[in-house]
Amino acid sequence: MPSVGLEILGVALAVLGWISAIVSCALPMWRVSAFIGVNIVTAQMTWEGIWMNCVVQSTGQMQCKIHDSMLALSADLQAARALTIISIVVGIMGLLVAIMGAKCTNCVDEETAKARVMIAAGAAFILASLTQLIPVSWSAHTIIMEFYNPIIPEKMPVHPAYPAIRHTQHLFTWLSPICLLGL
């Protein structure tokens, strides 16, 4: 019976990773940049996500605008949009297959068939985690490359690499290992 407990723990971790993928899809914090003008009154933060951009003023006001066109996004965010949706869809399919093949259900009668169904669910969770890890890593790489780009003037608001990665990318980067632990 300990294998039933491990199976449930694995599916629970995979569900946690799948929920994290949904959160990463919804949040507009894929890139965070800060611009401080001459004084603190003109300070603003810009959050760039795969569905919308938000500007947070130093007064606390936030204005969000949905992207008008897919072409307005950078290549990494276009890929992030597609791969995140694929990750969510593959994750839900893996979850449904895992529920059907779990030892605590009667959807599949034979033990060998249940094992094969759970292997298929594990493969789906691996695919879901990889399709989430790719855009997160690509976005982090783009942020770091823009931060160290000498062509961008100092007066322009640049994406500060470390705060952006620390606040948002770490959250999204932990998604893939959680999904992989769910095997």
DRENTOR-49116 format. One line per 3 residues: number of its first residue (from 1); their letters; for each residue x, y, z of N, C-alpha, C, CB. Coordinates in steps of 0.2 Angstrom, whole numbers. Glycine has a CB too. Layout:
DRENTOR-49116
NUM> a> X:Y:Z:X:Y:Z:X:Y:Z:X:Y:Z ~ ...
This chain:
DRENTOR-49116
1> mps> 4:-6:0:0:0:0:4:6:0:-4:0:6 ~ 11:6:2:14:13:1:15:16:-6:21:12:4 ~ 14:11:-11:14:14:-18:8:18:-19:15:8:-23
4> vgl> 3:17:-16:-3:21:-17:-2:28:-14:-10:18:-13 ~ 1:28:-8:2:35:-5:7:39:-10:5:34:2 ~ 12:35:-12:17:39:-17:14:41:-23:23:34:-18
7> eil> 9:37:-26:6:39:-32:1:45:-30:1:33:-34 ~ -2:45:-25:-6:51:-23:-2:57:-22:-11:50:-17 ~ 4:56:-19:8:62:-18:11:65:-25:14:60:-13
10> gva> 13:60:-29:15:62:-36:10:66:-40:17:56:-40 ~ 4:64:-39:-2:67:-43:-3:74:-40:-8:63:-43 ~ -3:74:-33:-4:80:-30:2:86:-32:-4:79:-22
13> lav> 8:83:-32:13:88:-34:12:90:-41:20:85:-33 ~ 10:86:-46:9:87:-53:3:92:-53:7:81:-57 ~ -2:92:-49:-8:96:-49:-5:103:-46:-13:94:-44
16> lgw> -1:103:-41:2:110:-39:6:113:-45:7:108:-33 ~ 10:109:-48:13:112:-54:9:115:-60:18:107:-57 ~ 3:111:-61:-2:113:-66:-5:120:-64:-7:107:-67
19> isa> -7:120:-57:-10:126:-55:-5:132:-55:-12:126:-47 ~ 2:131:-54:7:136:-55:7:138:-62:14:133:-53 ~ 6:134:-67:6:135:-74:0:140:-76:6:129:-79
22> ivs> -5:139:-73:-11:143:-74:-10:150:-71:-17:140:-70 ~ -7:150:-65:-5:157:-62:0:160:-66:-2:156:-55 ~ 5:157:-69:10:160:-73:7:163:-79:16:156:-74
25> cal> 2:160:-82:-2:162:-88:-6:168:-86:-6:156:-90 ~ -9:169:-80:-13:174:-79:-9:180:-77:-18:172:-74 ~ -4:180:-73:0:186:-70:3:190:-76:4:183:-65
28> pmw> 3:196:-75:6:200:-80:13:202:-78:2:207:-81 ~ 17:198:-74:23:199:-72:29:195:-75:23:198:-64 ~ 29:194:-81:34:191:-85:40:195:-85:32:188:-92
31> rvs> 39:201:-86:45:206:-86:43:212:-81:47:209:-93 ~ 47:214:-77:46:220:-72:51:225:-73:45:217:-65 ~ 50:231:-75:55:236:-76:52:242:-72:55:238:-83
34> afi> 57:246:-69:56:251:-65:59:257:-68:59:250:-58 ~ 56:263:-68:59:269:-71:58:275:-65:55:271:-78 ~ 63:277:-63:63:283:-58:65:289:-62:67:281:-52
37> gvn> 61:294:-62:63:300:-65:67:305:-61:56:304:-67 ~ 66:311:-62:70:316:-58:69:315:-50:69:323:-60 ~ 63:314:-49:61:313:-42:56:307:-41:57:320:-39
40> ivt> 55:305:-35:51:299:-34:44:300:-36:51:298:-26 ~ 41:306:-37:34:307:-39:33:304:-46:33:314:-39 ~ 38:304:-50:38:301:-57:39:294:-58:42:306:-62
43> aqm> 41:291:-52:43:284:-52:37:279:-55:45:281:-45 ~ 38:274:-59:33:270:-61:36:263:-62:29:272:-67 ~ 32:258:-61:35:251:-63:30:249:-69:34:246:-57
46> twe> 33:245:-73:30:242:-79:30:234:-78:32:244:-86 ~ 24:231:-78:24:224:-78:22:222:-85:19:221:-73 ~ 25:218:-88:24:215:-95:22:208:-95:30:217:-100
49> giw> 16:206:-97:14:199:-97:13:196:-104:8:198:-92 ~ 11:190:-104:9:187:-110:2:189:-113:10:180:-110 ~ -2:192:-109:-9:194:-111:-10:202:-110:-14:191:-106
52> mnc> -6:205:-105:-7:212:-104:-1:215:-102:-13:213:-100 ~ -1:222:-102:4:226:-99:1:230:-93:8:231:-104 ~ 4:231:-88:2:235:-82:7:240:-80:0:231:-76
55> vvq> 5:246:-79:9:252:-76:7:254:-69:9:258:-81 ~ 12:253:-65:10:255:-58:14:261:-56:12:249:-53 ~ 10:267:-54:13:273:-53:15:273:-45:7:279:-54
58> stg> 19:278:-44:22:278:-37:16:280:-32:27:284:-36 ~ 10:283:-35:5:284:-30:1:278:-29:0:289:-34 ~ 2:272:-32:-2:266:-31:-7:264:-36:-5:267:-24
61> qmq> -8:269:-41:-13:268:-46:-10:263:-51:-15:274:-49 ~ -14:258:-53:-12:253:-58:-17:254:-64:-12:246:-55 ~ -14:254:-70:-17:254:-76:-15:248:-81:-17:261:-80
64> cki> -19:244:-83:-18:238:-87:-21:239:-94:-20:231:-83 ~ -17:236:-99:-20:236:-105:-18:230:-109:-17:242:-109 ~ -24:227:-111:-23:220:-115:-19:222:-121:-30:217:-116
67> hds> -15:217:-123:-11:218:-130:-16:218:-135:-6:212:-130 ~ -15:223:-140:-19:224:-146:-18:219:-151:-18:231:-149 ~ -11:217:-152:-10:212:-157:-4:207:-154:-7:216:-163
70> mla> -4:201:-157:1:196:-155:7:199:-158:-1:190:-158 ~ 7:202:-163:14:205:-166:17:210:-162:12:207:-173 ~ 13:213:-157:16:218:-153:21:215:-148:11:222:-150
73> lsa> 20:209:-147:24:205:-141:31:204:-144:21:199:-139 ~ 36:203:-140:42:201:-142:42:193:-143:48:202:-136 ~ 47:191:-146:47:184:-148:47:179:-142:53:182:-153
76> dlq> 50:181:-137:50:176:-131:43:176:-128:55:178:-126 ~ 40:182:-128:33:182:-125:28:179:-130:31:189:-123 ~ 29:179:-136:24:176:-141:25:168:-140:26:177:-148
79> aar> 31:166:-139:32:159:-138:29:157:-131:39:157:-138 ~ 30:161:-126:28:160:-119:20:159:-119:30:165:-114 ~ 17:163:-123:10:163:-123:7:156:-126:7:168:-128
82> alt> 10:154:-132:9:147:-135:11:141:-130:12:147:-142 ~ 17:142:-128:19:136:-124:16:135:-117:27:136:-123 ~ 14:141:-114:10:141:-108:3:138:-109:10:148:-105
85> iis> 0:139:-114:-7:136:-115:-6:129:-117:-10:140:-121 ~ -1:127:-120:0:120:-122:2:116:-115:6:119:-127 ~ 6:119:-111:8:116:-104:1:115:-100:12:121:-101
88> ivv> -3:120:-100:-9:119:-96:-14:114:-99:-13:126:-96 ~ -14:113:-106:-19:108:-109:-16:101:-108:-19:110:-116 ~ -9:101:-109:-6:94:-108:-6:92:-101:1:94:-110
91> gim> -6:97:-96:-6:96:-89:-13:93:-87:-5:102:-85 ~ -18:96:-90:-25:93:-88:-26:87:-91:-30:98:-91 ~ -23:85:-97:-24:79:-100:-20:73:-96:-22:78:-107
94> gll> -14:75:-93:-10:71:-89:-14:70:-82:-4:74:-88 ~ -17:75:-80:-21:74:-74:-27:69:-75:-23:81:-71 ~ -31:70:-80:-36:65:-81:-34:58:-82:-40:68:-87
97> vai> -28:57:-86:-26:51:-87:-23:48:-80:-20:51:-92 ~ -20:52:-76:-18:49:-70:-24:47:-65:-14:55:-66 ~ -29:51:-65:-35:49:-61:-38:42:-64:-40:55:-62
100> mga> -38:41:-70:-40:35:-73:-36:29:-71:-41:36:-81 ~ -29:30:-71:-25:25:-70:-23:24:-63:-19:26:-74 ~ -25:28:-58:-23:28:-51:-25:21:-48:-26:33:-47
103> kct> -21:19:-43:-23:12:-40:-29:13:-36:-17:10:-36 ~ -31:19:-34:-37:19:-30:-44:20:-34:-36:25:-25 ~ -43:19:-40:-49:20:-45:-50:13:-48:-49:25:-50
106> ncv> -56:12:-51:-58:6:-54:-59:7:-62:-64:3:-51 ~ -56:13:-65:-57:14:-72:-54:9:-76:-55:21:-74 ~ -48:6:-74:-44:1:-77:-43:-4:-72:-37:4:-80
109> dee> -45:-11:-75:-45:-16:-70:-38:-20:-69:-50:-21:-73 ~ -34:-21:-75:-28:-24:-74:-22:-20:-71:-26:-27:-81 ~ -18:-23:-67:-13:-19:-64:-7:-17:-70:-9:-24:-59
112> tak> -6:-21:-75:-1:-19:-80:-4:-13:-84:1:-25:-84 ~ -10:-14:-85:-13:-8:-89:-13:-2:-85:-21:-10:-91 ~ -15:-2:-78:-14:4:-74:-7:7:-74:-17:2:-67
115> arv> -2:2:-74:5:5:-74:6:8:-80:10:-1:-73 ~ 4:6:-86:5:9:-92:1:16:-93:3:5:-98 ~ -5:16:-90:-9:22:-90:-5:28:-86:-16:21:-87
118> mia> -2:25:-80:2:30:-76:8:32:-79:3:27:-69 ~ 11:28:-83:17:30:-86:15:35:-92:21:24:-90 ~ 10:34:-95:7:39:-100:6:46:-96:1:37:-103
121> aga> 3:46:-90:2:52:-86:8:55:-85:-3:50:-80 ~ 13:51:-82:20:54:-81:23:57:-87:24:49:-78 ~ 22:54:-93:25:57:-99:22:64:-100:24:52:-105
124> afi> 15:64:-99:11:70:-100:14:76:-95:4:69:-100 ~ 15:74:-89:17:79:-84:24:81:-86:17:76:-77 ~ 29:77:-88:35:79:-91:35:84:-96:40:73:-93
127> las> 31:82:-101:30:87:-107:27:94:-105:25:84:-112 ~ 22:93:-100:19:100:-97:24:104:-94:13:98:-93 ~ 29:101:-90:34:104:-86:39:107:-91:37:100:-81
130> ltq> 41:104:-96:46:106:-101:43:112:-105:48:100:-106 ~ 36:111:-107:33:117:-111:32:123:-107:27:115:-114 ~ 33:122:-100:33:128:-96:40:131:-94:29:127:-89
133> lip> 44:126:-94:51:128:-92:55:132:-98:55:122:-90 ~ 53:130:-104:56:133:-110:55:141:-110:54:130:-116 ~ 48:143:-110:47:150:-110:50:154:-104:40:152:-111
136> vsw> 50:151:-98:52:155:-93:60:156:-93:50:151:-86 ~ 63:151:-95:70:151:-96:72:156:-102:74:145:-98 ~ 68:156:-107:69:161:-113:68:168:-111:65:159:-119
139> sah> 63:169:-107:61:176:-104:67:178:-100:54:176:-101 ~ 69:174:-95:74:176:-91:81:178:-94:76:170:-85 ~ 82:174:-99:88:175:-104:87:182:-107:89:169:-109
142> tii> 82:183:-110:80:190:-113:81:195:-108:74:190:-116 ~ 79:195:-102:79:200:-97:86:201:-96:75:198:-91 ~ 90:196:-95:97:197:-93:101:200:-99:100:190:-91
145> mef> 100:198:-105:103:201:-111:101:208:-112:101:197:-117 ~ 95:210:-110:93:217:-111:96:221:-105:86:218:-111 ~ 97:218:-100:100:222:-94:107:224:-95:100:218:-88
148> ynp> 111:219:-98:118:220:-100:119:223:-107:122:214:-99 ~ 114:225:-110:115:228:-117:118:235:-117:109:228:-121 ~ 124:236:-119:127:243:-119:124:248:-124:134:242:-120
151> iip> 120:245:-128:117:250:-133:111:254:-130:114:246:-139 ~ 108:251:-125:102:254:-122:104:260:-118:98:249:-118 ~ 102:266:-119:104:271:-115:102:271:-108:102:278:-118
154> ekm> 106:274:-103:105:273:-96:98:277:-94:111:276:-92 ~ 96:282:-98:90:286:-96:84:282:-98:90:292:-100 ~ 84:277:-102:79:273:-104:77:268:-99:80:269:-111
157> pvh> 71:266:-98:69:261:-93:71:254:-95:61:261:-91 ~ 75:251:-92:78:244:-94:75:239:-89:85:244:-94 ~ 75:233:-91:72:228:-87:78:226:-82:70:222:-91
160> pay> 77:228:-75:82:226:-71:82:218:-70:81:229:-64 ~ 87:215:-72:87:208:-72:86:204:-66:94:205:-75 ~ 90:206:-61:89:202:-55:83:203:-51:95:204:-50
163> pai> 80:209:-50:74:210:-46:68:206:-50:72:217:-45 ~ 68:207:-57:63:204:-61:63:196:-60:63:206:-68 ~ 69:193:-61:70:186:-60:68:184:-53:77:184:-62
166> rht> 71:188:-48:69:186:-41:62:186:-39:73:191:-36 ~ 58:191:-42:51:191:-40:47:187:-44:49:198:-41 ~ 48:186:-50:43:182:-54:46:176:-57:40:187:-60
169> qhl> 52:176:-60:54:171:-63:56:165:-59:61:172:-67 ~ 58:166:-53:59:161:-48:53:157:-47:62:163:-41 ~ 47:160:-46:41:157:-45:39:153:-51:35:162:-44
172> ftw> 40:155:-57:38:151:-62:43:145:-64:38:155:-69 ~ 50:147:-62:55:142:-63:54:136:-59:62:145:-62 ~ 51:137:-53:50:131:-48:44:127:-51:49:133:-41
175> lsp> 40:129:-55:35:125:-58:37:119:-61:31:129:-63 ~ 42:119:-65:44:113:-69:47:107:-64:49:114:-74 ~ 51:109:-59:53:103:-55:47:101:-51:58:106:-50
178> icl> 42:105:-49:37:102:-45:33:97:-50:32:108:-43 ~ 32:99:-56:29:94:-60:33:88:-61:27:97:-67 ~ 39:89:-62:43:83:-62:43:78:-56:51:85:-64
181> lgl> 43:82:-50:42:78:-44:36:74:-44:43:82:-38 ~ 31:76:-47:25:72:-48:25:66:-51:19:77:-51 ~ 31:64:-54:31:57:-57:31:52:-52:37:57:-62
